[in-house]
């Protein structure tokens, strides 16, 4: 198992290796395997890429993100301009139903609301707007219409985990209450955790996934 010092060095090296991140502007602290990223970045996309870079490092048990997005003069736009751009790009997406998503922008922070039928539509909407110039953050408050029964959702998720060859599929428990799915158990990597949560979101009618899985190295 890595010491906190080793983990800090590895995270710093991964940030430096990631070309979309200005590693010199990001501070890294580690305590008991929990990594904290602090500092300022130029775009919301850079913030997300820094988070993903840290997650790639073996030994990271959890992440605390204290990065602030400070948009340069070139990238600054009015909230009205950002809202208009967001509406346009959402209207161009073939996966998102027309007029299903509502947009609100305050100080560069973009909030999406509305209702869709599938999680992938919810994800596509957030993915489409996060790269817009001037955006400092995205809150995805889009709801998903309830659909299938709890029993069907549970069996669908369990079958998906087996199909995708998740090594710890048998140690992951699926509990469904209404449109909320709770995953418990253990996984051995961030990628397995990601596959498990995406499998849960892939079932129709799932409105929320609660990740209570433990990461064990």
SULZI-V691417 format. One record per backbone hydrogen bond with DSSP energy under -0.5 kcal/mol. NH is the residue of the N-H (numbers start at 1). CO is the residue of the C=O. E is the energy in kcal/mol with one decimal. If there is no record, write none. Layout:
[[NH	CO	E] [NH	CO	E]]
This chain:
[[7	3	-2.5] [8	4	-2.4] [9	5	-2.1] [10	6	-2.3] [11	7	-2.4] [12	8	-2.4] [13	9	-2.1] [14	10	-2.2] [15	11	-2.4] [16	12	-2.0] [17	13	-1.8] [18	14	-1.4] [19	17	-0.6] [21	18	-1.5] [23	21	-1.3] [25	22	-1.8] [26	23	-1.7] [27	25	-0.5] [27	38	-3.5] [29	36	-2.2] [31	34	-1.9] [34	31	-1.9] [35	33	-0.6] [35	62	-2.7] [36	29	-3.1] [37	64	-2.4] [38	27	-2.2] [38	36	-0.5] [39	66	-1.0] [40	25	-1.0] [41	68	-2.5] [44	135	-0.9] [47	43	-1.5] [48	44	-2.0] [49	45	-2.5] [50	46	-2.1] [51	47	-1.8] [52	48	-2.3] [53	49	-2.1] [54	50	-2.0] [55	51	-1.8] [56	52	-1.2] [57	54	-1.2] [60	57	-1.4] [61	33	-2.3] [61	59	-0.6] [62	33	-1.0] [64	35	-2.9] [66	37	-3.3] [66	64	-0.7] [68	39	-2.5] [70	41	-3.0] [70	68	-0.7] [71	69	-0.6] [76	72	-0.9] [76	73	-0.5] [82	78	-2.2] [83	79	-2.5] [84	80	-2.2] [85	81	-2.3] [86	82	-2.5] [87	83	-2.3] [88	84	-2.1] [89	85	-2.5] [90	86	-2.1] [91	87	-1.9] [92	88	-1.1] [93	90	-0.8] [96	93	-0.7] [97	95	-0.5] [100	97	-1.8] [102	113	-3.1] [104	111	-2.0] [106	109	-2.3] [109	106	-2.0] [110	108	-0.6] [110	137	-2.9] [111	104	-3.5] [112	139	-2.8] [113	102	-2.1] [115	100	-1.0] [116	143	-2.5] [119	201	-0.6] [122	118	-1.3] [123	119	-2.7] [124	120	-2.7] [125	121	-1.9] [126	122	-1.6] [127	123	-2.8] [128	124	-2.2] [129	125	-1.2] [130	126	-1.4] [132	129	-1.5] [135	132	-1.7] [136	108	-2.0] [137	108	-0.9] [139	110	-2.7] [140	138	-0.6] [141	112	-2.6] [141	139	-1.0] [143	114	-3.0] [145	116	-2.5] [153	149	-2.3] [154	150	-2.4] [155	151	-2.2] [156	152	-2.4] [157	153	-2.3] [158	154	-2.3] [159	155	-2.2] [160	156	-2.0] [161	157	-2.3] [162	158	-1.6] [163	159	-2.3] [164	160	-2.1] [165	162	-1.4] [166	161	-1.9] [167	165	-0.5] [169	166	-2.1] [171	168	-1.4] [172	168	-0.6] [172	169	-1.0] [173	171	-0.6] [173	184	-2.4] [175	173	-0.5] [175	182	-2.4] [177	180	-2.7] [180	177	-2.0] [181	208	-3.0] [182	175	-3.1] [183	210	-2.7] [184	173	-2.0] [185	212	-0.5] [186	171	-0.5] [187	214	-2.4] [193	189	-1.8] [194	190	-2.5] [195	191	-2.4] [196	192	-2.3] [197	193	-2.3] [198	194	-2.5] [199	195	-2.2] [200	196	-1.8] [201	197	-2.4] [202	198	-1.2] [203	200	-1.2] [205	117	-0.8] [206	203	-1.5] [207	179	-2.6] [207	205	-0.6] [208	179	-1.6] [210	181	-3.4] [211	209	-0.7] [212	183	-2.7] [212	210	-0.9] [214	185	-3.1] [216	187	-3.0] [216	214	-0.7]]
